[in-house]
């Protein structure tokens, strides 16, 4: 009888602990949601200091049911630090987001933008290239092209644009080739790229305008 009584007491204690745990996590989840709403108010008002404090407070509260909320909060917290030009903290958070979900294109775009704003073009390209290998997202390849255009490395920009023409966003990258050749002041090559573009997309007004303009720039 004594053993049975002990077993019953242990089971009751476990039940009480379980109920208490569920109540704690339910209560904390509600508190996190309240903080989240308040944080967004400040974020939308561009008061990034107060928003960051609240997102930090939200992340300090641990529950079993809020992993998605926490990931979302980390992304916004990183954006707060980015806007406050606290790039060290922003970089750290973007790295954590990428490690946690390497298949999410947005995280590479955000980290790359952060690096570009610090004039760290080479690191930004590395970030975009890593993301492109993981996701195959054309947005990342386009970002690489734009960084190389800004750096006036037109050969590398063309190389990546050519890579992009093999994917689903072929039209966008064919137009990018026109832009790159024009930026490089190789008007003959730009004209030929425009000629190829309008042969494939004759209804594209932007492409026709480039073709007409470039026809005036060659002998």
Beta strands, then each sheet from edge to edge (+ up, - down):
end
